[in-house]
Amino acid sequence: MVVVAPLEGSPAQRAGLRPGDVILRVDGEETATWSLTDAVTRLRGPAGTTVQLTIQRGDQPPFAVTLVRARLRIAAVRTQLLPGRVAYVRLSSFHRQVPNDLRAALRTLLAQRPRGLVLDLRDNPGGLLTSAMEVTGFFLRDGVVLYEQRRQGEPLPLTVRRAVVPVDLPMVVLVNRGTASAAEIVAGALQDHRRALLVGERTFGKGSVQSVHRLSDQSSLRVTFARWLTPGRRDIGRSGLLPDVVVPLTASDLAGGRDPQLEWALTYLRGEGQAE
C-alpha cells in the first residue's frame, strides 16, 4: 500500500506521513496481499483508538508510526488574499461539493481585485472526474480537458464544462508528488493550454481508469480499461507531470516553516523581478 497524499488535517498528516510512503504492516499484519477493502477495514475504527503502521520511506529502515483515529471534517476549499493582492486557493480534494464551494469562494476573492492567483494542488489525491472538469472550466475558457484512451479506437476528447465566466488572471499552479489523479487532470490541462505555470515537483502519476470485480473467494480484481491523457496527449500515468519550474520543498524547509514553492509563485505574480 502506497500513500498518495495524507488528507489535510487527518490523523495521517498529523502523524507525519508523506506521499510515497509504503505501509508494510498494520498492527503487525503484513499488507502485501491486502485488497483495498482489507486495508479500509483494518485502518478504520472508533475515534480516539489507535492503529500502528510500519512505514518504508525511500531507503530508510522501516519505522513505526502510531495514528490516533478521528472523525474527519475536511474543508476541501480554502482561500485567502495574500500580501501583494495575490489570491490563494487551496484545493485538498475533488469531491462532489468542491465546484460549488469554489464558485462561492472565487466570487469573494475576485471582489477584492487580486492581481494574480495561486492554485495549490499539492497533496491533493484527486476525487471525482466531473468535479475536476468543472473546476478546470473556472480557469479555462474552452478546449479539451483530457483524453480518455481505451484499448481500441481513438482517444475520446472530454471538453471544458463551463458554467461561469472563467477567471482571467495570471496564474500559478503548485504541485508535488502528492498531486494525483483528478488533480493531475486539472494541472495538466492548465499547463498544456498555457493557462498557468506549474511550479513545484513532479506529480504522482495516476492516470488509469479501473473497474473492480469481486471474486468468489472474496478477493477482488482491478482491471484497467482506460488511461487519461492531457490535452497535449501526455500519459499522466506514465511518469506524472513535470512542472515548468522545479522548486524542491525539503525537510529542512518544512521544519523551518518555509515554503519556497509558494514564495516563488508570489514573487512571480507580484512582478518582483526574476523569481529564482
Backbone hydrogen bonds in HBPLUS format (Angstrom, degrees):
<---DONOR---> <-ACCEPTOR-->    atom                        ^
c    i                          cat <-CA-CA->   ^        H-A-AA   ^      H-
h    n   atom  resd res      DA  || num        DHA   H-A  angle D-A-AA Bond
n    s   type  num  typ     dist DA aas  dist angle  dist       angle   num
A0023-ILE N   A0001-MET O   2.80 MM  22  5.31 157.9  1.84 151.9 159.0     1
A0003-VAL N   A0021-ASP O   2.78 MM  18  5.26 167.7  1.79 162.1 166.4     2
A0020-GLY N   A0003-VAL O   2.69 MM  17  5.27 170.7  1.70 163.9 160.5     3
A0010-SER N   A0007-LEU O   3.06 MM   3  5.37 156.8  2.12 135.3 132.6     4
A0014-ARG N   A0010-SER O   3.00 MM   4  6.32 163.6  2.02 156.1 160.9     5
A0015-ALA N   A0011-PRO O   2.91 MM   4  6.05 139.6  2.08 142.9 153.4     6
A0017-LEU N   A0012-ALA O   3.07 MM   5  5.58 161.6  2.10 162.4 156.9     7
A0016-GLY N   A0013-GLN O   3.01 MM   3  5.14 155.7  2.07 103.9 111.7     8
A0021-ASP N   A0018-ARG O   3.13 MM   3  5.73 162.1  2.16 138.8 139.6     9
A0022-VAL N   A0056-GLN O   2.99 MM  34  5.04 173.7  2.00 151.1 152.8    10
A0056-GLN N   A0022-VAL O   2.85 MM  34  5.04 157.8  1.90 147.2 154.5    11
A0024-LEU N   A0054-THR O   2.78 MM  30  5.44 148.5  1.88 161.7 169.8    12
A0031-THR N   A0024-LEU O   2.97 MM   7  5.68 150.4  2.06 154.2 149.3    13
A0054-THR N   A0025-ARG O   2.93 MM  29  4.98 157.7  1.98 140.8 142.2    14
A0026-VAL N   A0029-GLU O   2.94 MM   3  5.22 148.7  2.04 140.3 145.9    15
A0029-GLU N   A0026-VAL O   3.00 MM   3  5.22 168.5  2.01 116.7 117.9    16
A0027-ASP N   A0052-GLN O   2.66 MM  25  4.95 176.5  1.66 161.2 162.0    17
A0034-TRP N   A0031-THR O   2.99 MM   3  5.23 164.0  2.02 116.5 121.7    18
A0039-ALA N   A0035-SER O   3.08 MM   4  6.42 159.9  2.13 150.4 155.2    19
A0040-VAL N   A0036-LEU O   2.95 MM   4  6.23 165.3  1.97 154.8 158.2    20
A0041-THR N   A0037-THR O   2.96 MM   4  6.09 165.1  1.98 152.1 156.3    21
A0042-ARG N   A0038-ASP O   3.11 MM   4  6.34 156.8  2.17 149.5 154.7    22
A0043-LEU N   A0039-ALA O   2.92 MM   4  6.02 147.7  2.03 150.4 159.6    23
A0044-ARG N   A0040-VAL O   3.00 MM   4  5.91 159.6  2.05 151.3 155.1    24
A0049-THR N   A0046-PRO O   3.19 MM   3  5.91 164.9  2.22 137.7 140.3    25
A0048-GLY N   A0069-ARG O   2.80 MM  21  5.30 173.1  1.80 133.5 134.7    26
A0069-ARG N   A0049-THR O   2.76 MM  20  5.53 155.9  1.81 169.0 176.6    27
A0051-VAL N   A0067-LEU O   2.98 MM  16  5.38 146.3  2.10 146.8 155.7    28
A0067-LEU N   A0051-VAL O   2.88 MM  16  5.38 171.0  1.89 162.7 161.2    29
A0053-LEU N   A0065-VAL O   2.77 MM  12  5.19 172.6  1.77 161.8 162.3    30
A0065-VAL N   A0053-LEU O   2.78 MM  12  5.19 153.8  1.85 152.9 160.1    31
A0055-ILE N   A0063-PHE O   2.73 MM   8  5.36 170.9  1.74 164.0 161.5    32
A0063-PHE N   A0055-ILE O   2.95 MM   8  5.36 152.8  2.03 145.0 152.8    33
A0060-GLN N   A0057-ARG O   3.04 MM   3  5.66 155.5  2.10 142.8 142.7    34
A0092-SER N   A0076-ALA O   2.94 MM  16  4.86 155.7  2.00 131.6 139.6    35
A0078-ARG N   A0090-ARG O   2.95 MM  12  5.04 155.5  2.01 145.7 152.2    36
A0090-ARG N   A0078-ARG O   2.73 MM  12  5.04 172.2  1.74 164.3 165.7    37
A0080-GLN N   A0088-TYR O   3.04 MM   8  5.33 144.5  2.17 142.8 150.0    38
A0088-TYR N   A0080-GLN O   2.84 MM   8  5.33 156.8  1.89 166.7 174.2    39
A0082-LEU N   A0086-VAL O   2.79 MM   4  5.18 162.7  1.82 159.0 154.0    40
A0086-VAL N   A0082-LEU O   3.32 MM   4  5.18 159.0  2.37 128.8 134.3    41
A0115-ARG N   A0085-ARG O   2.72 MM  30  5.77 165.3  1.74 168.4 169.6    42
A0087-ALA N   A0116-GLY O   2.89 MM  29  6.16 157.6  1.94 159.4 151.9    43
A0118-VAL N   A0087-ALA O   2.78 MM  31  6.17 159.2  1.83 161.0 167.5    44
A0089-VAL N   A0118-VAL O   2.83 MM  29  6.08 163.8  1.85 171.2 176.9    45
A0120-ASP N   A0089-VAL O   2.74 MM  31  6.02 171.8  1.75 167.0 169.9    46
A0091-LEU N   A0120-ASP O   3.19 MM  29  6.28 165.7  2.21 156.5 159.1    47
A0094-PHE N   A0126-GLY O   3.00 MM  32  5.57 141.7  2.16 136.2 130.9    48
A0128-LEU N   A0094-PHE O   2.78 MM  34  5.65 164.9  1.80 150.9 148.9    49
A0098-VAL N   A0095-HIS O   3.18 MM   3  5.66 156.5  2.24 115.2 122.0    50
A0101-ASP N   A0097-GLN O   3.03 MM   4  6.23 166.7  2.05 161.3 165.7    51
A0102-LEU N   A0098-VAL O   2.79 MM   4  5.88 161.0  1.82 160.8 166.1    52
A0103-ARG N   A0099-PRO O   2.91 MM   4  6.05 154.7  1.97 145.6 152.4    53
A0104-ALA N   A0100-ASN O   3.21 MM   4  6.47 161.8  2.25 148.6 151.8    54
A0105-ALA N   A0101-ASP O   3.03 MM   4  6.23 157.5  2.08 145.3 152.1    55
A0106-LEU N   A0102-LEU O   2.83 MM   4  5.96 161.8  1.86 156.0 159.9    56
A0107-ARG N   A0103-ARG O   3.14 MM   4  6.32 151.6  2.23 141.5 148.9    57
A0108-THR N   A0104-ALA O   3.32 MM   4  6.66 153.9  2.40 144.2 149.5    58
A0109-LEU N   A0105-ALA O   2.98 MM   4  6.26 162.0  2.01 150.1 155.5    59
A0110-LEU N   A0106-LEU O   2.80 MM   4  5.84 173.7  1.80 157.9 159.4    60
A0112-GLN N   A0109-LEU O   2.96 MM   3  5.52 155.7  2.02 113.1 120.9    61
A0113-ARG N   A0110-LEU O   3.03 MM   3  5.22 162.2  2.07 112.4 114.4    62
A0117-LEU N   A0170-PRO O   2.91 MM  53  6.33 148.3  2.02 153.8 164.2    63
A0172-VAL N   A0117-LEU O   3.02 MM  55  6.50 153.1  2.10 157.0 164.9    64
A0119-LEU N   A0172-VAL O   2.86 MM  53  6.25 163.6  1.88 159.8 165.4    65
A0174-LEU N   A0119-LEU O   2.90 MM  55  6.27 154.1  1.96 145.2 153.5    66
A0121-LEU N   A0174-LEU O   2.94 MM  53  5.68 154.5  2.01 147.5 153.2    67
A0180-ALA N   A0124-ASN O   2.97 MM  56  6.33 163.4  1.99 162.3 158.8    68
A0132-ALA N   A0128-LEU O   3.10 MM   4  6.41 158.4  2.15 148.3 154.3    69
A0133-MET N   A0129-LEU O   2.94 MM   4  6.21 157.4  2.00 155.7 161.4    70
A0134-GLU N   A0130-THR O   3.04 MM   4  6.24 156.3  2.10 143.7 150.2    71
A0135-VAL N   A0131-SER O   2.89 MM   4  6.08 161.2  1.92 152.0 157.2    72
A0136-THR N   A0132-ALA O   2.98 MM   4  6.16 157.2  2.03 144.9 151.1    73
A0137-GLY N   A0133-MET O   3.20 MM   4  6.46 145.4  2.32 138.9 147.3    74
A0137-GLY N   A0134-GLU O   3.10 MM   3  5.11 121.4  2.46  94.1 108.6    75
A0138-PHE N   A0135-VAL O   2.93 MM   3  5.31 154.5  1.99 110.0 118.3    76
A0139-PHE N   A0136-THR O   3.00 MM   3  5.60 158.1  2.05 116.4 123.1    77
A0140-LEU N   A0136-THR O   2.97 MM   4  6.01 131.1  2.22 147.6 161.8    78
A0167-VAL N   A0138-PHE O   2.66 MM  29  6.04 160.6  1.70 165.6 158.9    79
A0160-VAL N   A0143-GLY O   2.93 MM  17  5.86 150.3  2.02 168.1 176.4    80
A0145-VAL N   A0158-LEU O   2.78 MM  13  5.83 166.3  1.79 151.9 156.6    81
A0146-LEU N   A0158-LEU O   3.35 MM  12  5.50 159.8  2.40 145.5 150.5    82
A0158-LEU N   A0146-LEU O   2.85 MM  12  5.50 161.2  1.88 178.9 172.5    83
A0147-TYR N   A0229-LEU O   2.84 MM  82  4.94 161.3  1.88 140.7 145.5    84
A0229-LEU N   A0147-TYR O   2.86 MM  82  4.94 161.3  1.89 149.3 152.5    85
A0148-GLU N   A0156-LEU O   2.84 MM   8  5.02 156.9  1.89 137.1 143.3    86
A0156-LEU N   A0148-GLU O   2.90 MM   8  5.02 173.5  1.91 137.4 136.2    87
A0149-GLN N   A0227-ARG O   2.81 MM  78  5.10 169.2  1.82 160.0 160.7    88
A0227-ARG N   A0149-GLN O   2.84 MM  78  5.10 150.2  1.93 135.5 145.0    89
A0197-LEU N   A0171-MET O   3.24 MM  26  6.66 158.7  2.29 144.5 144.2    90
A0173-VAL N   A0197-LEU O   2.78 MM  24  6.06 168.9  1.80 163.4 166.2    91
A0199-VAL N   A0173-VAL O   2.91 MM  26  6.14 162.4  1.94 160.7 162.9    92
A0175-VAL N   A0199-VAL O   3.03 MM  24  6.24 156.0  2.09 151.7 157.3    93
A0201-GLU N   A0175-VAL O   3.07 MM  26  6.02 160.3  2.11 126.9 131.9    94
A0179-THR N   A0176-ASN O   3.02 MM   3  5.46 167.7  2.03 117.8 120.6    95
A0204-PHE N   A0179-THR O   3.00 MM  25  5.77 161.1  2.04 150.4 155.8    96
A0183-ALA N   A0180-ALA O   3.00 MM   3  5.38 138.7  2.17 146.6 135.9    97
A0184-GLU N   A0181-SER O   2.89 MM   3  5.22 124.9  2.20 105.9 120.5    98
A0185-ILE N   A0181-SER O   3.08 MM   4  6.52 142.7  2.23 147.4 158.7    99
A0186-VAL N   A0182-ALA O   3.21 MM   4  6.56 159.1  2.26 149.6 152.4   100
A0187-ALA N   A0183-ALA O   3.05 MM   4  6.25 171.9  2.05 149.2 151.7   101
A0188-GLY N   A0184-GLU O   2.78 MM   4  5.72 162.0  1.81 144.8 150.6   102
A0189-ALA N   A0185-ILE O   3.00 MM   4  6.09 156.0  2.05 145.9 152.0   103
A0190-LEU N   A0186-VAL O   3.10 MM   4  6.31 167.9  2.11 155.4 158.2   104
A0191-GLN N   A0187-ALA O   2.95 MM   4  6.09 149.5  2.05 146.0 155.0   105
A0192-ASP N   A0188-GLY O   2.89 MM   4  5.97 170.7  1.90 149.5 152.4   106
A0193-HIS N   A0189-ALA O   3.05 MM   4  6.10 154.8  2.12 147.0 153.2   107
A0195-ARG N   A0190-LEU O   2.84 MM   5  5.01 146.2  1.96 156.6 163.1   108
A0196-ALA N   A0190-LEU O   3.26 MM   6  5.51 147.6  2.37 129.9 127.3   109
A0194-ARG N   A0191-GLN O   2.96 MM   3  5.00 155.2  2.03 106.0 112.8   110
A0244-ASP N   A0198-LEU O   2.86 MM  46  5.17 126.9  2.15 120.5 134.4   111
A0245-VAL N   A0198-LEU O   3.07 MM  47  6.46 157.9  2.12 159.7 165.9   112
A0200-GLY N   A0245-VAL O   3.06 MM  45  6.56 155.0  2.12 160.9 166.7   113
A0247-VAL N   A0200-GLY O   2.82 MM  47  4.63 151.1  1.91 121.8 131.5   114
A0203-THR N   A0241-LEU O   3.09 MM  38  5.23 153.6  2.16 136.3 143.9   115
A0228-TRP N   A0207-GLY O   2.64 MM  21  4.93 156.0  1.70 152.0 155.2   116
A0209-VAL N   A0226-ALA O   2.81 MM  17  5.03 161.9  1.85 146.7 143.0   117
A0225-PHE N   A0209-VAL O   2.94 MM  16  6.01 155.8  2.00 163.9 171.3   118
A0211-SER N   A0223-VAL O   2.92 MM  12  5.35 154.5  1.99 143.8 150.2   119
A0223-VAL N   A0211-SER O   2.87 MM  12  5.35 166.8  1.89 160.6 164.1   120
A0213-HIS N   A0221-LEU O   2.81 MM   8  5.07 162.6  1.84 145.6 151.7   121
A0221-LEU N   A0213-HIS O   2.79 MM   8  5.07 156.3  1.85 144.8 153.0   122
A0215-LEU N   A0219-SER O   2.82 MM   4  5.40 173.6  1.82 154.8 156.4   123
A0218-GLN N   A0215-LEU O   2.95 MM   3  5.34 151.9  2.03 121.4 123.0   124
A0236-ILE N   A0228-TRP O   3.31 MM   8  6.22 156.4  2.37 151.8 158.7   125
A0230-THR N   A0234-ARG O   2.91 MM   4  5.18 152.8  1.98 139.9 146.8   126
A0233-ARG N   A0230-THR O   2.66 MM   3  4.85 154.5  1.72 120.1 122.9   127
A0238-ARG N   A0235-ASP O   3.15 MM   3  5.50 153.1  2.22 108.5 116.5   128
A0240-GLY N   A0236-ILE O   3.00 MM   4  4.97 142.4  2.14 144.9 150.9   129
A0253-ASP N   A0250-THR O   3.10 MM   3  5.07 122.1  2.45  93.4 107.9   130
A0254-LEU N   A0250-THR O   3.09 MM   4  6.49 159.8  2.14 151.0 155.3   131
A0255-ALA N   A0251-ALA O   2.92 MM   4  6.16 162.1  1.96 148.6 153.7   132
A0256-GLY N   A0252-SER O   2.95 MM   4  6.01 142.4  2.09 137.6 147.3   133
A0258-ARG N   A0253-ASP O   2.78 MM   5  4.79 156.2  1.84 150.2 147.5   134
A0257-GLY N   A0254-LEU O   3.15 MM   3  5.12 162.3  2.18 103.1 108.3   135
A0263-GLU N   A0259-ASP O   2.96 MM   4  6.18 162.4  1.99 155.1 160.8   136
A0264-TRP N   A0260-PRO O   2.90 MM   4  5.96 152.2  1.98 139.0 145.1   137
A0265-ALA N   A0261-GLN O   3.16 MM   4  6.46 162.0  2.19 145.6 150.0   138
A0266-LEU N   A0262-LEU O   2.92 MM   4  6.18 161.4  1.95 156.4 161.0   139
A0267-THR N   A0263-GLU O   2.98 MM   4  6.15 163.3  2.01 150.6 155.0   140
A0268-TYR N   A0264-TRP O   3.00 MM   4  6.19 162.5  2.03 152.7 157.4   141
A0269-LEU N   A0265-ALA O   2.95 MM   4  6.13 167.5  1.96 153.5 156.7   142
A0270-ARG N   A0266-LEU O   2.91 MM   4  5.92 146.7  2.02 147.1 155.2   143
A0272-GLU N   A0267-THR O   3.15 MM   5  5.42 162.3  2.18 160.6 161.4   144
A0271-GLY N   A0268-TYR O   3.17 MM   3  5.29 148.9  2.27  99.5 108.9   145
